Amino acid sequence: MKKIFLLGLTVMMGAMGAQAQFGDYGVKLGVGVATMDDDLSTSSPVFGASIGGYINYTFAQSESVLEETFFLQTGLNLVRRGSNFQEVLENGASMMFREGYYHAYYIQLPILACVHYELPIRASGHVVGVFLGPTVSYGLFGTYGDRRITPGITSPSANYDVNFNGSPEDRKVFNHLNRLDVGAIFGFSYEYKKLRASVYIDHGFLATSEGDDILRIIENAASGSSDISVKIPNGHNVSYMLSVSYSLGSFMKE
């Protein structure tokens, strides 16, 4: 985590030393799949999404190679993450099934270092690029659920809507959840005029629940059980996304 913050700080300091300035700004919309990187026997992805705005930080006055090939991008995004779970539990001679879900919405601040290159073809304006950088995210709200299914008997779901309206007493069950996430984004882009299409991976590095299974804790709270036999350590948010951005204008004078 420290290395990610140091990378972002180094990039920003380097930008100031290279006479960088604000460039264009715009809006961005992304869709894809989101899942959890953990040890559950079966994990199916959910619909991932991202919406927000961006600002590019360019080097038009640097009089170096950075002028044509390099820029920084930051902004704020609202992103949807999560996963669906299924698991087979054996209890002696009997067998049970367990299913649950985790859907959450985060506010995200990325700092991306971007390298782009205009294709040397007859029609001008076609630009390809690659980008990489750290992100800081914070979980705003979401839903978590879990239930056991024994053949012939289905237990009620233990659900909770994690939002700002929950009572302090009810929210104690979820105090173990880590809303803060620090991660990285890596991807490729294609630009033409004001449009930019990108494919990228968004990988979180902080566990949502260090050393514990989120769904197990929720179920135990609902049933009064203290069973901690199932441990799912170090579950991380992972998203695979396709986004389109549109430039609304520029801070630079023509």
N, C-alpha and C positions, 0 to 999 in steps of 0.2 A: 504493500500500500504506500509506504514512504517513497518507493522508487517512482510510483505513478505521479505523486504530487511533485516530486523533484523534477520529473520530466516536463510536466506542465509549466512549472515555474521557470525552468531553463528556457523553454520555447518562448514564453512571453518576454523574458529578459532579452533574449536574442532578438526578438522582433523590435523592441524599443531601440536597441542599439543599431538596427539596420534601417532606421528612418521609415518604419511602417506607418500606415495611415488607414483610417476606416475606408472601406470600399463599398460594395453593394450590400443590400439587405433584402430579405424576402421571407416567404413562408415555406413550410416544408410539411409534407404528409407522407407517412410510411405505413405499410401493412406487411405482415409476415406471420411467423410462427414463434411462440414463446414456450419454453419448457424449463424444468429444473434439472441441474446437473447433480444427481444424488444416486443413492444405491437402492431405490425402490425396485422391486422386481419388474413392474410394468409402469411406464410413465408415458402418457400421451400428451402431445403439445396442445396448446390452446391458441386462439386467435390473438396475435400480437399487433399492436398499433402504436403509432407515434404521430403527434401533431404539435407544431410549434413554429417558432421563428428563428432566423439566423442573421448574423452579421459577419461579413468577411473583412479580414484585416490584411491589406495588400502592401506591396513593396514597390509601388510605381515610381518612387523617388529615390530608390536605393542605388541606381546606376550600377547594378551588378546582375548576376545570373538570377537572383531572386526576383527581379522585376518581372520576368516573363513566366517563371515556372512555379513560384511558391506563394502560398497565402495561408493565413490562419482563419479558422471558422469557429465561432462560438454562438451561443443562443440559449433558449430555454425550450424544453420539450415536455409534454405530458405523454408518458409511455405506459402501455398496458403489458403486464407480465403475468406469468403463472404456469400452471400445469394441472393435469388430471391424473389421479393415481388409482391403481388397482393392485391388490395384493392377495395372495392365498395364505391363510393362517392355518396351521395344523395344531390341534389341541387334543393330544392323545389319539383316540380312534376317530374323532370327529374332525371335520374340516369346515372352516369358515372362510368367507370372502370379505375383503375390506375394500371400500372405495371412498374416494374423497376428491377434493379439488382445492386449488389455491389460485385466486385471481386478484391481482393487486394493481394499483395505479400509482406511478411514481412521477415526481417532478425531476427533471434531469438537466444538468449543466455539462455540456461537452466542451473540450478544447482540442480541436483537430488541426493537425499539421497536414496540409494538402499540397501535393505536387501535381501539376497538370501540364499537358503537352498538346499543342494543336497538330492534328494529323496533316502530313504533307500531301494533301490531295488537291485536286483541281477546285472543288467547291470548298471555300474557306469557312471557318467558324465551327468546325467539328473538333471537339476537345475531349481527350480522355485523361483520367487522373486516378491517383491512389491517395488514400488518407488514413491517418492513424492518430489516436490521441486518447487521453484519459477522460473519464466522466465521473461526476459525483451525482448521486441520486438519493431521493428521500421518499419513502412510501407515504402517500397521503391517505388512501382509503382502499378497501378491498373486501373480499369475502373468503372465508375458509370453511371447509366442511368435511365431515368424516362420518362413516357409519359402517357397522359390521352386518354381514348377511350370513346367517346360519341357514342351511336348507330347511325351509318351512317357517323360518322366523326371520324377520327383518327388523333390526333395531332402528329407533328413530335417529335422524341425522343430528349431529352436534354441530350447529352452524353458528357463525358469528359475523356480523357486519362490522368491519373495523372502520369506523368513521368518527367524526368529531362529536357526534351526538350520543355515543355510548356512555352509560353511567360508569363512574370510576370503579365501582365494585365489580361490575361485569368485566371490565377491561383488565382486571388484575390477572386473569387467566392468560392473557396475551402479552404480558410484560416481557416475556422471554424473546419475543420477536424483534429482530433487528431491522428497523426501518431504513437505516443508513446503508448505502451501497456505494462502493468505489469500484470502478471497472475500466474497461477500455473498448473502443470501437475501432474496427479495421474494415476497410472496404474499397471498392472501385467505383468510378463515376464516369458518366458520359455527358457532355454539355453541348448544347446548341442554342445560341442566342441567349434568351432569358430562362430556358429550361435546363434542369440538371437532374438526371436519373442516376440512382446509386443502389448498389447492393452491398450489404455489410453485415458483420456479426457484432453483436453487442453482448459482452461477457462481463458479468459481475464477479468480483473477487471476494466480497464479504459474505459469509454464510448468513442466510436468512434466520437460521436458528442453530447456533453453534452447538454441535454435539447432541441435538435432540430432534426428534421427529415432530414437526409442527402438528400434524394431524393426531398423533398419539396423545399429545398433551391436551388437545381440545377434547378428545373422546374421554380421557380420564376425568377431566373436570366435569363433564356432563354425567358420567356414570358413578363418580365417587371412587373409582379404582385408582390404585397406585402402581399399576403394571408398567414397568419401564424396560421390558425385555426387548423391545424393538428400538434400535437406535439408528438414526439416519444422519450421520455427521456431515457437516460442510456442504449443505445444499446451496447451490449458486444459481442465480438467474442467468439464462442464456436466451438470446433472441436472434433469429435470422430474418433480415428485413430487406424490403424493396421500398425505396422512397423516391418521391419526385418533389423538387423544389422549384419555386418560381421567383425570379428577381423582381422586386417592386420598385427599385430605384437605386441611386448611388449617392454617397456622401461627397464624392469627388466632383469637382467642377469640370465641365467639358472643355 
